Each structure stands twice: as C-alpha cells, then as structure tokens.
Amino acid sequence: VILLLNSIMAGRRLVVGVAGAESGWRKLVPAAVFGVAAAAGAFTALNDHRDQSQNTSPLSHHLFRPVMAEQAAKAPAVHREPKSTVDSRDQLATKRTIRQRFETFASLSFRGEPIMTPIDFLESVTQTDPRPRIGRKMLDTDAINRLVSKTPSQSKNSKDFFRKCDTNGVITFPEYCFLISCLTKSKSSFKIAFNMFDRDGNEKIEKSELEVITGVISGTMAEISQVPISTLSHHFFGSKGTNSLAFREFSKFVDNLQTEMLEIEFNEYSKGLMSISELEFARILLRHTMLTEEKQEEMLSNLVVNGGAFFQGVSFNDFKSFFQFLNNIDDFTVAISMYGFAGQPLGKEAFQRAYKITTGGLDISPNVLDTLYVLFDADNDGKLSKREFIGVMKDTVQRGFRYHQTNFRGTQGFKDCLRHEMKLSSKKL
C-alpha cells in the first residue's frame, strides 16, 4: 500500500514539475501516464505478493480479509511439518541406514560393540553383500593393539591405504560415518571445520579436536566408542595420540580415500581396461538411486538408441573428475538455479561453465556431457531435466545411504509402494 501511494505521489510530482517547467498538454500527458503506470505496476506487484506470500502483514490482512477468508474456507486443510522437523527426521533415518549397513558388514566385535576392518569398510561401500561368515570375531584390548600397530604412518598415506591395511585394523561406527562423509562432502566443509578449531592459524589440530569435527560433520556427537585405539587415530596422531594433524595431510588423505574407492568401482566395470563404456558409466550413476528398474532400463535404452554417435569410452580421469563434481553438487544446484531465475534454459555451454566453477577449474569431457543430456532428457527435446538430474546425482554421491521420504497414496501409490518394498527387499537378499 505504501509503495502504491508513493508511486502515485511520484507521478503527481512529476506532472506538476513538468507542468511548471514547460506548460502545455503535450508535456503533461506523458508525465501523467508515467504516474498512472507506476501506480498500476505497484498495485499489480502488491497483488502478486499478496497471492504468493503466506505471512501477510496486519494492514494487508485487514484490507483483504474478506477475500482471504473466502479462499481459506474453500481450501482443504493441509498439515505441513516445519522444515527443521522434517530435516532432523530425515537425518536420523539416514543415520539408521548407515548403522544398518555398518552392522551388516562389521566382522569384528569388542565388548559387544560391532567394529569393522578396513576391508569391511571398502566392501560396505562397493558391494551389495558382505563376505560369507559365521558371526563376528571377538577381540580384546591386546588383539586390537596388535591389529592397529600395523597401520602405516601419516607420511605413508596412499591411494591404496585401506587395501594395504586389509584386515589389519579397526574402524568404529563414528569413524565409519566420518569416512562416509569424506566420500560425499566437499573439501570446503572440512576446511571450514579445521579453521574453526585452528586457534593459532597453523592449520593443525589435535586428536580431541578431530573427534569433535568428526562428530559434527558425521552427526555422531553422542556416539561413544569403547575401542581404546583405532586405525584412523593411530594413522593421524600416532600410537600415543600426541601428534598433530595438518589440513594439508588430511586433505591428501581425503583425496586418496576418494581415489581408492573410485578405482575399485571403476575396475569392477573396466575389467582391467583403460576405459569403461558410456553405458557402463550410466549404470554406475543409476545403481544407487531409488529409480525403479523399469525407469532405469528406459533411460539406458534411450542412451543406447540416441547416444551411439558420441560413444568413445570414459577414462578413469574423466570418471574421477565427474565424481569430484558430484561432491560439489549443492554448489552446482545454486549455480544453475540462477539460469532458471533469469528464464534461460540450461544448455550444454551453461552446464560446462557451472561445472567448471563448482569444481575449481575442472572440465567435463564432451562425451560425458552428451551422455548426461541423453540420459536425463525426459521428452527427447535435447534439454536436461534439471530436477531429476539433481535428485539422481545426490543419490549417486551418497552411494545408497541417502534417506528418501516416501508418500504413497491412492491406487498408483499402492503400486509404487509395492515396487519400492520389493526393491528394498531385493537389496537385502
């Protein structure tokens, strides 16, 4: 209302000013039209704002009370939980999913607490089922110390660290959550956490500080392990826990961990070759998602039919680059949303620019880009289905640990629920 009045007054002042400066109706008319147009624009904006906003001001509520009351009477009552409540519930559900995975693959036990070996950790991320075994091997303090003593020092970290450790080591549940976070989060989140605890600016932290960072990032602050020493604590801080950890060394550890995991996944499909096919690349992207098998096959068939012209194989470097991009998928989402606000479609050139910005200068290979545009082209119009792409990619980077809130209603909801439960059951078998 204030904006409306101000616009009217501005138009009136302009009319008077013009009339005083140069008399004559030829100068008055344009000024008057400007004032009316400004007032009309303000009134339209006010109406648009009133229609879109849920929290109206007292004045607008008073002015539009009859209309609002009539609309409220017609509208069905819908209960919406606060976003913070939904987010907290989803985080707890995700944590339960991670715990179930941890307990399924954990082959060791200490005082009734399940614990993993390094190879258990790798298999829990890359495999569907654990190795056949009968129960868990029970360890005492001496047995844990013997296993952990074989852990390589911080200076000997490599991209096959966990494969070299094999069964010689222990990983607790809080550390498992932390390692999953290392696979799925961008470096910037860890850099911020390090800076918060780096009081003297030397980019180094102590063991107790990393434990807090681990708890905050992985959401396991309340988790207390009975294990006296673990593979990670020995690797980062030594057998006595008195060494410090520099961010440069931690960043190297995260890089090597991600590379090691990606090498395992890549080699599973490459069979020793230097590249995988675009179809195999697409299968890797879709296998951890909640898309139905029918939907996945439909997307893959579309790729086979429409993508053969650009197929040339995906190298490991391209594969690794793309998954580094996925760790920054939230930044990418913000970048491409700006194109939506500007009313511009997300073309390949814009995608490449956003990809490069969010990855710190990495380029996406042309055949990978073409694969994405064919795979996520819902109606074969050459455009990327942004919402589906972002959702599927968030599933991919979480490697099956992402929780999905599912609402099934009506006959179609019953069918979707049945497919959903059958898919979950097949994963457990």
Helices and strands as residue ranges (DSSP letters): H 2-21, H 25-52, H 58-63, H 65-74, H 83-105, E 108-110, E 113-115, H 118-126, E 137-139, H 141-148, G 154-156, H 161-165, H 173-184, H 187-197, E 204-205, H 207-218, H 231-237, E 245-246, H 247-270, E 275-276, H 278-286, H 293-307, G 308-310, E 314-315, H 316-326, H 329-341, H 348-358, H 366-375, H 386-398, H 410-428
